[in-house]
């Protein structure tokens, strides 16, 4: 999870927790607003605190993503799927023609 997404997630969680807590504890509209803002700000600062410790004490390394090999593999798989779809379509066409052939034979036999 990217750090900005983590900050956003915890801030939104703090907002909702602040809303619930302020509705339960505050008796005026100003109290609801103050409690909600304080709890949201606490969660915002807490998320930055967590991220700073995570980045400080965990080895963050950049990994190489082999984009060209990945795209080559995906192209290969797409071509294989296209080939199999053509085979399936040809088989379906063959079966439909075969079915038409035998249904017309049985219909002509039944009339004679």
Buried (B, 14 or more C-beta within 10 A) or exposed (E): EEBEEBBEEBBEBBBEBBBEBBEEEBEEEEEBEBBBEBBBBBBBBBBBEBBEEEEEEEEEEEEEEEEEEEEEEEEEEEEEEEEEEEEEEEEEEEEEEEEEEEEEEEEEEEEE
